[in-house]
């Protein structure tokens, strides 16, 4: 073994089978790894005084390419001896915000030379996210690719300007007729301490009555108001949350808020007084409306609406079109929203208020500006409370996450698993758009992410309707027929009492049906045929019945599954195999700890089983950590089972599968009449086995058990929600 000590290595590449090139500090060093004193007779090559080198690559001729991330922002090219040859990319790179210049590189990261001699560069900043290829001989740009965007991408169009779309902090020039798009500019970027951040989430853009264009979007759990100047949207006001100790909200949000005496935990509003987009003490006021619900909506008169129940009307408009507010004097609104991701929007025709509430029998409401209820639509609970609901049919609305705004005579809402629901302005249900993500399908009508975004827009000049939403893409979908909606005469009325009674009866029936099922672990594989098993039905196409048996050596997991997809999982990483769905799922207390076993087949038919173990529920740390922005889940063991037997028989609309799991692998020794804590379920995925659409269990019906868009939650076991089985 050869050990070489390098101070702060940043990147490495092989030059040949005897030497490496290593980026360290502002230098690229050549290292001998041949275990022979080959370099002892000559000086090892060193390239010094580089401008914050980030990565290194070589081509077939031995030339060396170094990505420079400092002021230079380009790729420096050297010959095999380290002599400078040329630079690739515009000197100084592309501007951090403003007009897009494809010849400039921004924050180059990893680089590589492909077989055809192209230099590939991955830029590490967003807005837009870009991977590019350069011709190494001419130094000209050969290819550029954009994306992906952030999770649950928000894309917006100003109805007054159909030639632009706004997505992931970028202005895109678009052609709606030909389906083309290209970056025009970076909307904004914070480049210095206390300069207000760019907000990608929930970005919306409008042209106000004063003729100027404004945008608002989410940054660090509050919202920022921007005004357009040329190709830049500069911040002019922002909510700020100071929350030291909160795992989700950055602290301090800006350096100036690190002074705990001056800025204790709470909510604040900043308003630019000198046009520098930088927070100063004299521009900040303490305000209860400055938190998560600040700037839920902005109307064409530049009135700021906060779903906490306040609004702010401009006290004046400056000559340059910028509104000025008195954030010490909130005006009360007659209603509040509580959607968490944008629970209030305003009707441009009469300033009536649409609201989403997390609880209650009528969480979708439209209220007049003076507080009179115009209409309400019954929705079954918040998105958290409806994670285990079945796929909705048209007219069934649950799990609302975001407003679509108002377009002509139509409004609408997004829901957690992907369907968008449209209504007339007077509250008549119109249509369900897009497929539910739990179907496991892909394509333009499926959003396989938590759907927290969306905009419905009617173009001012053409009258065309578009629905804007995305997965990791900003997707623009044209809608037809909204101008030809016809109404039917007649009515049907259900009282609140009738609705509540029906809902309670449905929920009670589902719970009783599931929990009265007795799980018996029968003795011997041959006893499975007569075992009753436990079942869970999702809809007409998806259900499972599961049975368990044991003998002296094995535990048998026997499933009869109805599903659109076969038992196939193509996720290569065992730690996140659950992301692909199509998995038998056993969760059980064993001597090893709380244990989860996931079983499926690879695309070639090879059986695969993965075991997740948490030895001690109270342990504060474990060696294997699965993280996301929501938190983390830790495990003592995640391991695959090699060479086990899985019997599999497909049938029309489903399959029968029996997994033979060695008891020794689980550490189990079942005893007669013993009660065992466990749960058993199935993860429904798509045909390719690379996307889980829905999780379903015999016993566990908690919100966490239904989450499919967050790795820690998807991996988590919850013994408190398990049932028990008796060993025969």
Protein Blocks (a to p, Z undefined) as FASTA:
>chain_A
ZZdddehifbdcdfblmbccddehjbdcdddfklpakllmpccdddehiahiabdcddfk
opacdddfblnopaddddfkopafbdedjehiaafbdjddfkbcehiabddddfkopacd
ddfbehiaddddddfklopafbdceddddehiacdddfklmkbcceehiacdddfknopa
cdfbdfbacfbghiacddfbhpacdddfkopacddddeehiacddddehjaccdfbdcdd
ddehiakbccdfbfklmpmklmgcdddddddfklnopacfklpccdfklmmmgokbccfk
opacdfkopacddfbdcfkopacddfklccddfbdcdehnopaccdfklopacdddfbdj
blbccddfkopafbdcddehjfklmmmpccddehiaghiabdebjehjaccdddfklpac
dddfkopafbdehjafklopacjkbccbddfbdcddddfklopacddddfkbccddddeh
jlmcccdeddddddfklmmmmmmmmmmmmmmmmmmpccdddehjklmmmpnbjaddfblm
bccdddddddfkbccdddddddfbdcddfbfblklmmmngoiacdddddfkbccdddddd
dfkopacddddddfblklcbdfbdcddfkbccddfbdcddehiaddddddehiacddddd
dfklnopacdehiacddddddddddfkopacfbdcdfklmcfklmpckbfklmmpccfkl
pccdddZZ
